[in-house]
Amino acid sequence: MTYFVLFIGVCFVLGELAAASNPSLYSGEVGLTLASVAGCGWFLSLGVSFMSLVLFIVYVGGMSVDYVYSLSLVADPFQRLRGIGCYSVGLV
């Protein structure tokens, strides 16, 4: 159980680092989702399963949708991914 909590803590820190130092705006959302899942796992390890479920539903249902919507308003439609020459184009 100690290793599980340590693993969840490392995933939480890595998710926040991925959100803070993202090369692309869309990969920041992946980091925030990883941190949210790790936080929910941390609550599960404490035995607070209902609070973990509520946190996950509120985050995915509200915060994630707002974040993606605001990214779509400000983002460049042809973003470079990690400096590679390929571009990401949204499909309609």
SEROTI-483927 format. One record per atom (N, C-alpha, C): residue number from 1; atom name; x, y, z. Coordinates in steps of 0.001 Angstrom, whole numbers. Example, Ala and Ser with C-alpha at 12.3 -4.5 7.8 and 13.67 -1.06 7.14 Angstrom:
residues 2
{pt 1 'N' {13190 -5690 7800}}
{pt 1 'CA' {12300 -4500 7800}}
{pt 1 'C' {13200 -3300 7800}}
{pt 2 'N' {12850 -2250 7080}}
{pt 2 'CA' {13670 -1060 7140}}
{pt 2 'C' {12900 30 7870}}
***
This chain:
residues 92
{pt 1 'N' {822 -1192 0}}
{pt 1 'CA' {0 0 0}}
{pt 1 'C' {871 1264 0}}
{pt 2 'N' {2005 1189 646}}
{pt 2 'CA' {2905 2339 688}}
{pt 2 'C' {3433 2658 -703}}
{pt 3 'N' {3769 1631 -1474}}
{pt 3 'CA' {4255 1849 -2825}}
{pt 3 'C' {3166 2427 -3729}}
{pt 4 'N' {1919 2015 -3509}}
{pt 4 'CA' {803 2546 -4282}}
{pt 4 'C' {621 4040 -4025}}
{pt 5 'N' {671 4443 -2767}}
{pt 5 'CA' {521 5854 -2420}}
{pt 5 'C' {1698 6660 -2963}}
{pt 6 'N' {2894 6098 -2906}}
{pt 6 'CA' {4064 6772 -3467}}
{pt 6 'C' {3933 6921 -4979}}
{pt 7 'N' {3458 5877 -5641}}
{pt 7 'CA' {3250 5924 -7086}}
{pt 7 'C' {2200 6973 -7456}}
{pt 8 'N' {1115 7039 -6707}}
{pt 8 'CA' {62 8025 -6957}}
{pt 8 'C' {604 9435 -6747}}
{pt 9 'N' {1419 9630 -5727}}
{pt 9 'CA' {2016 10941 -5481}}
{pt 9 'C' {2945 11370 -6598}}
{pt 10 'N' {3736 10431 -7097}}
{pt 10 'CA' {4636 10739 -8222}}
{pt 10 'C' {3827 11059 -9482}}
{pt 11 'N' {2757 10324 -9734}}
{pt 11 'CA' {1899 10611 -10888}}
{pt 11 'C' {1252 11981 -10767}}
{pt 12 'N' {871 12368 -9548}}
{pt 12 'CA' {278 13682 -9334}}
{pt 12 'C' {1278 14787 -9648}}
{pt 13 'N' {2499 14637 -9160}}
{pt 13 'CA' {3534 15648 -9409}}
{pt 13 'C' {3888 15699 -10898}}
{pt 14 'N' {4012 14544 -11536}}
{pt 14 'CA' {4324 14524 -12967}}
{pt 14 'C' {3201 15128 -13803}}
{pt 15 'N' {1966 14900 -13407}}
{pt 15 'CA' {840 15495 -14117}}
{pt 15 'C' {837 17005 -14006}}
{pt 16 'N' {1139 17513 -12815}}
{pt 16 'CA' {1202 18969 -12650}}
{pt 16 'C' {2385 19560 -13402}}
{pt 17 'N' {3502 18865 -13429}}
{pt 17 'CA' {4649 19350 -14204}}
{pt 17 'C' {4350 19339 -15701}}
{pt 18 'N' {3623 18330 -16153}}
{pt 18 'CA' {3248 18269 -17568}}
{pt 18 'C' {2287 19396 -17925}}
{pt 19 'N' {1421 19763 -16997}}
{pt 19 'CA' {498 20858 -17262}}
{pt 19 'C' {1213 22207 -17247}}
{pt 20 'N' {2216 22345 -16398}}
{pt 20 'CA' {2902 23631 -16268}}
{pt 20 'C' {3930 23852 -17375}}
{pt 21 'N' {4575 22810 -17827}}
{pt 21 'CA' {5646 22962 -18822}}
{pt 21 'C' {5305 22238 -20112}}
{pt 22 'N' {4110 22445 -20606}}
{pt 22 'CA' {3670 21734 -21801}}
{pt 22 'C' {4183 22409 -23059}}
{pt 23 'N' {4619 21630 -24042}}
{pt 23 'CA' {5027 22214 -25316}}
{pt 23 'C' {3829 22612 -26181}}
{pt 24 'N' {2738 21941 -26008}}
{pt 24 'CA' {1521 22220 -26761}}
{pt 24 'C' {396 22470 -25765}}
{pt 25 'N' {-544 23305 -26141}}
{pt 25 'CA' {-1647 23611 -25232}}
{pt 25 'C' {-2519 22396 -24958}}
{pt 26 'N' {-2638 21535 -25943}}
{pt 26 'CA' {-3509 20369 -25778}}
{pt 26 'C' {-2891 19308 -24882}}
{pt 27 'N' {-1572 19239 -24818}}
{pt 27 'CA' {-954 18261 -23926}}
{pt 27 'C' {-1046 18699 -22474}}
{pt 28 'N' {-1330 19970 -22228}}
{pt 28 'CA' {-1574 20426 -20864}}
{pt 28 'C' {-2832 19807 -20283}}
{pt 29 'N' {-3815 19593 -21125}}
{pt 29 'CA' {-5047 18943 -20670}}
{pt 29 'C' {-4788 17509 -20243}}
{pt 30 'N' {-3906 16825 -20937}}
{pt 30 'CA' {-3557 15454 -20551}}
{pt 30 'C' {-2876 15447 -19184}}
{pt 31 'N' {-2007 16408 -18938}}
{pt 31 'CA' {-1345 16505 -17638}}
{pt 31 'C' {-2324 16797 -16520}}
{pt 32 'N' {-3286 17689 -16766}}
{pt 32 'CA' {-4279 17992 -15744}}
{pt 32 'C' {-5186 16796 -15462}}
{pt 33 'N' {-5518 16044 -16506}}
{pt 33 'CA' {-6340 14855 -16297}}
{pt 33 'C' {-5571 13792 -15517}}
{pt 34 'N' {-4281 13621 -15818}}
{pt 34 'CA' {-3455 12676 -15061}}
{pt 34 'C' {-3379 13074 -13594}}
{pt 35 'N' {-3215 14364 -13332}}
{pt 35 'CA' {-3162 14831 -11946}}
{pt 35 'C' {-4499 14630 -11244}}
{pt 36 'N' {-5602 14807 -11959}}
{pt 36 'CA' {-6915 14591 -11363}}
{pt 36 'C' {-7140 13122 -11023}}
{pt 37 'N' {-6759 12241 -11931}}
{pt 37 'CA' {-6904 10808 -11673}}
{pt 37 'C' {-6014 10382 -10506}}
{pt 38 'N' {-4820 10950 -10424}}
{pt 38 'CA' {-3928 10628 -9311}}
{pt 38 'C' {-4491 11141 -7992}}
{pt 39 'N' {-5094 12320 -8011}}
{pt 39 'CA' {-5727 12839 -6797}}
{pt 39 'C' {-6894 11977 -6355}}
{pt 40 'N' {-7667 11486 -7313}}
{pt 40 'CA' {-8773 10586 -6980}}
{pt 40 'C' {-8253 9265 -6425}}
{pt 41 'N' {-7157 8773 -6984}}
{pt 41 'CA' {-6543 7556 -6439}}
{pt 41 'C' {-6016 7760 -5040}}
{pt 42 'N' {-5526 8956 -4766}}
{pt 42 'CA' {-5048 9278 -3425}}
{pt 42 'C' {-6202 9266 -2419}}
{pt 43 'N' {-7347 9832 -2820}}
{pt 43 'CA' {-8522 9773 -1952}}
{pt 43 'C' {-8997 8339 -1760}}
{pt 44 'N' {-8906 7522 -2820}}
{pt 44 'CA' {-9306 6119 -2684}}
{pt 44 'C' {-8417 5371 -1705}}
{pt 45 'N' {-7137 5704 -1690}}
{pt 45 'CA' {-6239 5038 -749}}
{pt 45 'C' {-6535 5436 691}}
{pt 46 'N' {-7148 6601 879}}
{pt 46 'CA' {-7543 7027 2223}}
{pt 46 'C' {-8889 6454 2642}}
{pt 47 'N' {-9612 5855 1708}}
{pt 47 'CA' {-10899 5247 2017}}
{pt 47 'C' {-12083 6173 1814}}
{pt 48 'N' {-11891 7266 1113}}
{pt 48 'CA' {-12959 8229 875}}
{pt 48 'C' {-13412 8074 -575}}
{pt 49 'N' {-14138 7000 -861}}
{pt 49 'CA' {-14478 6683 -2244}}
{pt 49 'C' {-15510 7646 -2821}}
{pt 50 'N' {-16480 8094 -2023}}
{pt 50 'CA' {-17502 8999 -2554}}
{pt 50 'C' {-16887 10349 -2918}}
{pt 51 'N' {-16007 10855 -2077}}
{pt 51 'CA' {-15355 12139 -2372}}
{pt 51 'C' {-14479 12028 -3616}}
{pt 52 'N' {-13842 10880 -3793}}
{pt 52 'CA' {-13028 10661 -4980}}
{pt 52 'C' {-13883 10676 -6239}}
{pt 53 'N' {-15023 10033 -6193}}
{pt 53 'CA' {-15932 10004 -7337}}
{pt 53 'C' {-16475 11393 -7648}}
{pt 54 'N' {-16850 12143 -6626}}
{pt 54 'CA' {-17370 13493 -6832}}
{pt 54 'C' {-16296 14393 -7430}}
{pt 55 'N' {-15064 14298 -6930}}
{pt 55 'CA' {-13969 15097 -7463}}
{pt 55 'C' {-13734 14789 -8936}}
{pt 56 'N' {-13738 13527 -9294}}
{pt 56 'CA' {-13500 13145 -10682}}
{pt 56 'C' {-14625 13609 -11599}}
{pt 57 'N' {-15878 13458 -11174}}
{pt 57 'CA' {-17009 13863 -12005}}
{pt 57 'C' {-17031 15375 -12189}}
{pt 58 'N' {-16764 16115 -11125}}
{pt 58 'CA' {-16752 17575 -11230}}
{pt 58 'C' {-15622 18025 -12135}}
{pt 59 'N' {-14451 17428 -12012}}
{pt 59 'CA' {-13338 17848 -12844}}
{pt 59 'C' {-13587 17531 -14307}}
{pt 60 'N' {-13921 16291 -14590}}
{pt 60 'CA' {-14098 15894 -15991}}
{pt 60 'C' {-15326 16568 -16595}}
{pt 61 'N' {-16369 16730 -15822}}
{pt 61 'CA' {-17585 17313 -16351}}
{pt 61 'C' {-17535 18810 -16537}}
{pt 62 'N' {-16801 19505 -15708}}
{pt 62 'CA' {-16810 20953 -15775}}
{pt 62 'C' {-15494 21567 -16171}}
{pt 63 'N' {-14480 21327 -15384}}
{pt 63 'CA' {-13193 21994 -15575}}
{pt 63 'C' {-12558 21602 -16904}}
{pt 64 'N' {-12607 20341 -17247}}
{pt 64 'CA' {-11972 19874 -18475}}
{pt 64 'C' {-12657 20465 -19705}}
{pt 65 'N' {-13977 20536 -19689}}
{pt 65 'CA' {-14711 21089 -20819}}
{pt 65 'C' {-14399 22576 -20977}}
{pt 66 'N' {-14353 23299 -19873}}
{pt 66 'CA' {-14011 24730 -19942}}
{pt 66 'C' {-12594 24942 -20443}}
{pt 67 'N' {-11675 24112 -19998}}
{pt 67 'CA' {-10279 24242 -20414}}
{pt 67 'C' {-10135 23990 -21920}}
{pt 68 'N' {-10768 22954 -22408}}
{pt 68 'CA' {-10674 22632 -23834}}
{pt 68 'C' {-11364 23716 -24670}}
{pt 69 'N' {-12481 24247 -24191}}
{pt 69 'CA' {-13175 25302 -24923}}
{pt 69 'C' {-12323 26566 -25003}}
{pt 70 'N' {-11704 26947 -23900}}
{pt 70 'CA' {-10861 28140 -23929}}
{pt 70 'C' {-9618 27911 -24779}}
{pt 71 'N' {-9093 26690 -24792}}
{pt 71 'CA' {-7960 26390 -25670}}
{pt 71 'C' {-8343 26494 -27133}}
{pt 72 'N' {-9525 26052 -27455}}
{pt 72 'CA' {-9934 26115 -28856}}
{pt 72 'C' {-10140 27555 -29321}}
{pt 73 'N' {-10413 28462 -28399}}
{pt 73 'CA' {-10584 29857 -28780}}
{pt 73 'C' {-9257 30564 -29013}}
{pt 74 'N' {-8248 30221 -28231}}
{pt 74 'CA' {-6985 30961 -28315}}
{pt 74 'C' {-5892 30229 -29079}}
{pt 75 'N' {-6085 28982 -29390}}
{pt 75 'CA' {-5001 28187 -29963}}
{pt 75 'C' {-4873 28418 -31467}}
{pt 76 'N' {-3685 28232 -31915}}
{pt 76 'CA' {-3399 28296 -33341}}
{pt 76 'C' {-3877 26994 -33978}}
{pt 77 'N' {-4563 27044 -35116}}
{pt 77 'CA' {-5068 25789 -35704}}
{pt 77 'C' {-3970 24864 -36218}}
{pt 78 'N' {-2760 25378 -36454}}
{pt 78 'CA' {-1657 24550 -36937}}
{pt 78 'C' {-525 24587 -35915}}
{pt 79 'N' {-678 23830 -34836}}
{pt 79 'CA' {325 23840 -33776}}
{pt 79 'C' {1422 22835 -34055}}
{pt 80 'N' {2627 23186 -33658}}
{pt 80 'CA' {3747 22259 -33762}}
{pt 80 'C' {3772 21411 -32502}}
{pt 81 'N' {4005 20140 -32668}}
{pt 81 'CA' {4061 19223 -31541}}
{pt 81 'C' {5514 18898 -31231}}
{pt 82 'N' {6017 19424 -30119}}
{pt 82 'CA' {7371 19192 -29632}}
{pt 82 'C' {8443 19550 -30650}}
{pt 83 'N' {8211 20565 -31448}}
{pt 83 'CA' {9216 21029 -32384}}
{pt 83 'C' {9372 20180 -33623}}
{pt 84 'N' {8570 19158 -33791}}
{pt 84 'CA' {8651 18300 -34970}}
{pt 84 'C' {7886 18988 -36092}}
{pt 85 'N' {8214 18688 -37293}}
{pt 85 'CA' {7613 19368 -38431}}
{pt 85 'C' {6176 19005 -38713}}
{pt 86 'N' {5575 18097 -37978}}
{pt 86 'CA' {4199 17725 -38255}}
{pt 86 'C' {3259 18693 -37544}}
{pt 87 'N' {2114 18930 -38143}}
{pt 87 'CA' {1152 19856 -37605}}
{pt 87 'C' {-120 19094 -37232}}
{pt 88 'N' {-792 19604 -36216}}
{pt 88 'CA' {-2066 18983 -35847}}
{pt 88 'C' {-3193 19843 -36403}}
{pt 89 'N' {-4112 19231 -37103}}
{pt 89 'CA' {-5223 19937 -37719}}
{pt 89 'C' {-6508 19316 -37160}}
{pt 90 'N' {-7400 20143 -36655}}
{pt 90 'CA' {-8670 19642 -36139}}
{pt 90 'C' {-9599 19254 -37256}}
{pt 91 'N' {-10249 18113 -37110}}
{pt 91 'CA' {-11219 17662 -38104}}
{pt 91 'C' {-12586 18179 -37744}}
{pt 92 'N' {-13328 18596 -38719}}
{pt 92 'CA' {-14671 19138 -38475}}
{pt 92 'C' {-15689 18054 -38706}}
***
